[in-house]
Amino acid sequence: MIVAGQVIEPGEKRRIPIPVGEGLSLETVCFCGRRPGRTLVVTSGVHGCEYVGVETLTHLSEELDPEEMSGSLILLPLANPEGFYEGVKRVVPEDGKNLNRAFPGDKAGSISAQMAYAIETYLYPAADFLADLHGGDCCEALTPLVFFPVAGEKKVNDKALTAARELTVPYRVRSTAKNGLYSWAVQKGIPALLIERGGQGTWSQQEVKQCREDVYSLLRHMEILPGTNPKRQQREICQTVYEEARHSGFWYPFKRPDERTVRGELLGQIKTPSGQILQEVRAEFDGIVLYHTISLGVKQGDSLIAYGKV
């Protein structure tokens, strides 16, 4: 197994930095299994305040044993290190850009573009499958879910969907995205998923335990680790609405994640400080709330609430 020009021998675990630009690298933890097999790449920390995935991969970095593997595993716990250490939501603090909108990358671009380029250059070629771990940011509450692609080649989409069904999350959501870490991998022919768990700038041992089980589920699914997964109870979201703020103001959501919506129901309002209603959000159909912004103050263009039809 070779990562960033460095050889990892069968049965070996190594921490290997992948170069980004002058003076900057992203640290991976690489497990080369004792026996040959496929390679799973798992990333987290694209957004600095989404903690469950970061804590999960930190634990797995110490817990897993390459001697037990048939195949390889590459973990990237902190895709956006400065965003994590500075507690910055959504963006890379060095350039103020969203790393999950920076794909395809650019070696000569801003730091976000360089990070994306490094991930494409050093991790994509190694991956038979990729999972990107996310959660609600410090201002978002959500119900656990997995986004699976419908905008790639059919065989890539099908492999991703099959894997998504192995996870513990209650909902799987169709995604047409193309410019994120996982979605650009799909465009390059790599089956991939984006898993969401946690939010509001916190993490818990229970959430980490569940996220850990999702990674183990993928490892078993790919036969990198022995065993089979139990049958999961999961529902597919076939249509999703992502509501954004048309005005800056005070946001008052009336529904919580995983609560049902009824067509025409009032889901939230934006008001002025004096109480004037600037925007009402009403459900277009019966469905389930997937996530919403918990911030009282929102600006025009901010995400407010997402809900889906089962």
Secondary structure, DSSP 4 states (H G I P E B T S, - for coil): -EETTEE--TTEEEEEEEEEETTEEEEEEEEE-SEEEEEEEEEE-SSTT-HHHHHHHHHHHHH--GGG-EEEEEEES-SSHHHHHHT-SSSBTTTTB-GGG--S--TTS-HHHHHHHHHHHHTGGG-SEEEEEE---TTEEE--EEEEESSS-HHHHHHHHHHHTTSS-SEEEEE---SSHHHHHHHTT--EEEEE--BTTB--HHHHHHHHHHHHHHHHHTTSSSS-PPPP--EEE-EEEEEE-SS-EEEEE---TT-EE-TT-EEEEEE-TT--EEEEEE-SSSEEEEEEE--SEE-TT-EEEEEEE-
